[in-house]
Every structure is written in C-alpha cells, then in structure tokens.
Amino acid sequence: MLIDSLFVMVTAFVAWHGLTWRDDAGQSDAVRLLFGAIALLFCLRVLFVDIFKVF
C-alpha cells in the first residue's frame, strides 16, 4: 500500500509536469505531452485498481 501510494504521487507529479510544461515561446513539447499522458494513465490505473479496488 505504501509503495502504491508513493507510485501514484510520483507518477501524478510526472503527469502534471509533462502536461503543463511550456517553453519560453509558450509551446508544449510533444515528447513531454506523450510521457505526461502515459504517466497519467499509470497513475489512474494504480489509484483505482490497486488502492481503491474499483475494478
């Protein structure tokens, strides 16, 4: 449970950073968006399946 919670916190931060990062011109990077989206999927999967036991 502790490792799951830690994993969710870390992947949530990676997802937030990847999805909200902008350069000086205000453009987002495709690689950061991709890895942010992947991190968000893993975060939500562990949160709902392993911690909340919804599915």
C-alpha positions in Angstrom: 0.0 0.0 0.0 2.9 2.4 0.8 4.6 1.6 -2.5 1.4 2.1 -4.4 0.8 5.5 -2.8 4.3 6.6 -3.5 4.0 5.4 -7.1 0.8 7.4 -7.5 2.3 10.5 -6.1 5.4 10.3 -8.3 3.5 9.5 -11.5 1.0 12.2 -10.7 3.8 14.7 -10.5 5.4 13.5 -13.7 2.0 13.7 -15.4 1.3 17.2 -14.1 4.8 18.4 -15.2 4.6 16.7 -18.6 1.1 18.0 -19.4 1.6 21.6 -18.2 5.2 22.3 -19.3 5.7 25.2 -21.8 8.9 26.7 -23.2 9.6 30.4 -23.4 7.5 30.8 -26.5 4.5 29.1 -24.9 4.8 25.9 -26.9 4.5 22.5 -25.5 6.8 19.6 -26.3 5.3 16.5 -27.9 7.6 14.1 -26.0 6.7 15.7 -22.7 3.0 15.5 -23.6 3.3 11.9 -24.5 5.1 10.8 -21.4 2.8 13.0 -19.3 -0.2 11.2 -20.8 1.4 7.8 -20.2 2.2 8.7 -16.6 -1.4 9.9 -16.1 -2.7 6.5 -17.3 -0.4 4.6 -15.0 -1.3 6.9 -12.1 -5.0 6.5 -12.5 -4.7 2.7 -13.1 -2.8 2.2 -9.8 -5.1 4.6 -8.0 -8.4 2.9 -9.0 -7.3 -0.7 -9.3 -4.7 -1.2 -6.6 -5.7 1.4 -4.0 -9.4 2.0 -4.3 -10.1 -1.5 -5.7 -12.8 -0.2 -8.0 -12.2 -2.7 -10.8 
